Amino acid sequence: MKILFICTGNTCRSAMAKVIADKIFGKIKLDVSTDSAGTYVPYAQRAEKNAITTAKKHGLNLSGHLSKQATDEMVNEADIVLAMSKSHKNFFGERSNVYTISEYAGGGDYAIADPYGGNLEVYEECFARLENYIEKIAEKLKDASAEQANNALREEDTAHNTLTGTAAAALSGVIEAQAHSTLTGDSAAQEQNVIIDIYPKTEGSPAAEAEYKNTGEMNMIAIGCDHGGFELKTKIIDFFDEKGIPYSDFGTYSMQSVDYPVFAEKVCEAVLSGQYSKGILICTTGIGVSIMANRNKGIRAALCADTFTAKMTRLHNDANVLCMGGGVIGAELAKEIADTFIYTEFSNEEKHKRRISMLS
């Protein structure tokens, strides 16, 4: 069996997941090979320093790791692909062998937050979550392996057994008894209870995982980008997954060059439809998407590179689209800006309402 771990840059999460899995799988002698890759790796890089330090603390070696781009061939060859978030999972489209790592471990469909740019404490927390999920996955694979071995033995026994006359007579008696027996209401209920006892809806089962997760009263966020904002958009989406913030991703879905006005228009149309309370647009500088967005009547787009601006544009301008530059700000600051923009309410002061009406 082969397992492929996926994150964005393949320098933190998926790299740590691979060495953790190798250690855990090796301990229980699981016949599983592992690999890791990223959805956006323009060139090979070593693992992040804090990832190397955290792994070393746990007796694992990441010093020789070099990042690599995930390919369709790699995904097709893997028996199981474990992504760090929904955005990484969706990167490959509909694939039956691709799951989020939390989903496959039976812990719900949640993201492993990107520790990139964080301190050692952040990396340690990420490592601990990965280790917890991978230990559960190891037990799941071990149980599945044991079940497969048992099934193989049963099939072999069946293939080599011959039904003796005595056994045939006994079987005939059983069949005859079953044919003449009737299942009463009480016994039917008892049988149903037995079935329920044998197959409980335990946490992590498909029935349990299918249960709807209530994300509260917050309206949906529409998010979009061009190729220059794609990498930062994936980090923001990871953040939304972690926080349980509902959103729809309007593209683009890769680093292939595209025209930013197309995706700016999609997000603006979504916000103006009333189905989305706010929008977020990202290009390389944030300038292009903000110009395009503000051509739409009813859209008040604000280009922000700090939390103060994000807060003030919500308080005073009732801005409904946040624009950011993927080549201007880092992921951690972008998350703080998005969080501030989403949760800051308009002041509703008359002077600001009056000024906003003048923009129409």
N, C-alpha and C positions, 0 to 999 in steps of 0.2 A: 504494500500500500504506500502511496505517496501523498503527502500533505504539503500544500503551498500556502504560506502566510503572505498576506498582502496589506501594505499601508500606502502612504503617498510617496515619500522619498526613499524608503527602504534603508533608513539610517538610524531609526529608533525602534518603533513598535514591532514591526515584522522581523527585524534583525534579532531583537531580544526574544521574541516568541520562538524563533527557530532554535536558539541554543537552550532555552528553557525546555522545549519539547524534546530535544535530543536527550537531555539529562533524564527527564521524567519517563519517557518511553523506554530508554535504555535500562532504567532501574527495574522495570517490570517485564523486560525482554519482549517488548512489542516489535514485530517485524514491520517497522514504518520508517521510511526515509522522508526527510523534510527539506524544504527550500524556502526562500523568501524573495520577494521582489516588490517593486513600487509602481504605482500608476503614473508617476511623473518623475523620471530619472533621466535628465538630459545628458548626464555624464556620470561615470562611476565615482563614488565618494566613499571614504571610510565612514564607519559608524560614528555617531556623535560622541564627543568626549565623555559626556555624562552617562551615555548608554554603556560605553566601555567600562567606566568606573563602577557603575551599578552592577553590571554583569560580573565583573571581577570580584566584587564584594561577596557574591553568591557562588564563587568558585567557577565561573564560566568565562570563556575567552571570546571577545569580539574584536580583538585587535587586528585580526587578519580579514575582517569583513569588508567587502566592496559592494556597494549598491548596484542593482541592475533593474532594467525596465521589464515590467511584466508583459508577456506576449500571449496571444491567443494559443500558440503552440504549448506554452507552459501550462496554461489553464486547462487545455484539452488533455494533456498528459497526466495531470494530477487527478487522483481519485477524489480528494476533498480539497477545496480552496476555502481558507478561512480569512475573511476580510475584517479589518479593524472597525469599520463603520458601514452604514448603509450606502454611503456615496461610493465607497470602494467596491462594495458588492454590486451596485448598479452599474459601475464602470464597464462591466463585461456583459451587460444585458441580461436576458433571461437564461440562466444556466442552472441545470439541476444539481451540479456539484459545488456550487458557490453559496456560502453562508457567511453571516457575521460570526465571529468567534464566540460571542455571547449566546447567539441563537443556537449554535451547534452544541454548546455546553449545557443548554437547557436553562439558561438564566435570563431569557427574554432577549429582544432584539435591540440591544443597547451598544453604544459606541465606546471604544477605548480611546479616551481623550489623547490628543497628540501632545507629548511632553516637550516637543521641540522648543528651545528657548527657555525652558524652565530650569529650576535649580535641581540639586541632587534629590531633594525631598520629593519633588514632582516625579522624577524618574523612578524613584523607589516605589511610589504609589502605583505608577503604571506597571512596573515589574510585578508587584504583588497581585494586581488584578489579572495580568496575563497568566501568572503561575496558578492562580486559583482556577481560572477557566480551563487551562491545559490539564491540570490534575483531574478535573471532572471529565474532560474529553478522553483522557487516558483510560479511566475506569470504564467509560462507555465503549471504547474500542476493545478493551480487554474482555468485557462481557460479550460483545458481539463476536469476538474471535473464538471464545469458549463455546458459544452457541453454534457457530459454524462447524467447529470440530465435532460437537455432539451430533449435529445433524448428519455430518458425513459418516460417522460411525453407525448411526441408525440406518442410513441408506445402504451401507455396506452389509449390515446384518440382514436387512430385508432381501437384498440381492442374493445372498448366499444361503438363506434358509429355505427349506422345503417344508411344505405343509403335510405333516403325517396324517394318517387316517384318524388317529385319536384327536389330533388338533382340529382336523376338519370337522369331526363329529361335535367336538366341544363348541367350535365356532357356529356350527349349524344350530346347536341348542340355544346359543345366545341370540342368534338372529330370530329364531322362532319365538323366544320369550319376548324379544323387543316388538315383534310383529303383533303379539296379542296383548301387549300392555298398553294402557292409555295414560296419558299425562294429565293428572287432575290439575285444577286451578292452583291448589296449594303447592303441589310438586313443581309446577311450572314456575311459580314465584321463587321456590327454593332454587331451582336450576338457574334462574336469572340472577339470583343473588350470588351464586357460586361464580358465575361468569364475571360479575362485577368485582368480586373479591380477587379473582385471578388477574384481571386487567384493570387495576385502579387508575384513575386519572391523576397520576402523580405530577408534582411540579416538574416542568420541563417536557411533559408529554405534548404531542401535537395539539391535543384538546386544550391543554392549559395555555400553551403558547399562542393559540389562536384567539384567546380572550382579548377583548378590546382594552387598550391602555388609555385611560382618560387623561388628557393633557390639560384640563382646566378650561377656563372660559376664553383664553387668549385666541384672537383671530389668527388666521393663517398669514405667514410671511411669504411673499413671492421673491425669489432670489434668482439672479441671472448674471452672466458675465460674458466677456469675449475670451479669446485665447490668452490675453495678457492678464486676465483676472482669474483664470481657471484654478491655479494652484491655491490662491488665497480663498477662493470660494469653497474648495474642498475642506479647508481648515474651518471655515465658518459653519459649514454643514455638519462637520464632526462635532462642533460645539453645540449646535442645535440638537443633534441626536443625544448628546450627553445630558443636556438640560431639559430635554423633552419639549422643546419649542417646535410647534407644528409649522411646516413649510412645504412649498412646492418648488422644485428646481426647474427653471425654464431654459437651461442650457447656458452656454455651450457645454459639451460633455468631453472635450479633449483639448489638447494643445494645438490642434490644427487651426491655421489662420482663418478667421471669420470676420464679419463686419459687425462692429459693436452696435450700430443703430438698430439692427434687427432684434437683438436680445434686449436692448433697452426698451424697445417698443412693446415686446411681449410682456415684460414686467409691468410697464405702465398700464397696458390694457387690463392686466389682471387686477391691479389696484383700483382702477376706475370702475371695474365691474362690480365692486363692492364685496367680492368674495375674499379679498385679502385686505387686511387693515394697513399694511405697510409693505414696501418693497426695498430690496437691497440690490444695487448694481455695482459691478466691479470691472474695471478695465486696467490698463497699466498705470495710468495716472488718476483715473476717476473723472477726468475733465470731459472726455468725449461722451461718456454715458450721461453725465449730468447735463450737458448741453442738449443732447437728444431728448432726455426725459422732460426737461422744462419746456419743450415745444408742445407738450400735451396739456390742454386746458384741464385744470383740476389737479395736476401734479405739481407738487412743491418739492423739488429735489435739492438736497444739500450735500455738497462735497465736504467730507469731514476727515481730518487726520488726527483728531484728539477727542477725548471724552467731553471736554468743556463745550466745544462747538456742537457736538452731537446733542448734548443736553439743552443748550440754548436754542438750537433750531427747532427742537420739539416744543419747548416752553413758549417761545415767542412767534415762531413761524408756522407751527403745526405742520412741519415737514412730513411728508408721507413716503418719501423715497430717500434712502441713504445711499450715497455714492462714495466709493473708496478706491484707492489706487493700489493695485497688487504689487507694483514696483516701488511704492512709496513707504508703506507701513508694514510692520511685521504681523505675524498671525496673532500673537498674544494681545497686542494693542488693538488690532481689528476686532477681536472678540469682545473686548471691553467697550469699544465704540458701539458695536452692534447691540450689545446688552443694554447700554445706556439709552440708545435711540429707541429700542423696542419698549422699554419699561418706563420711560419718561412721558408723562401726560402733558397735553397742551394746557397752558395756564388758564385759558378761557377768559382772560381779562379783556374788557371792552376795547381798550386801545390796540391790542394785538389783533383782535377780530376785525377792527376797522381797517387796520393796515393790510391785513390779509385780503380783505374784500377789494382793496385797490389793485391787487395783483391780477385780478380776473380780466 
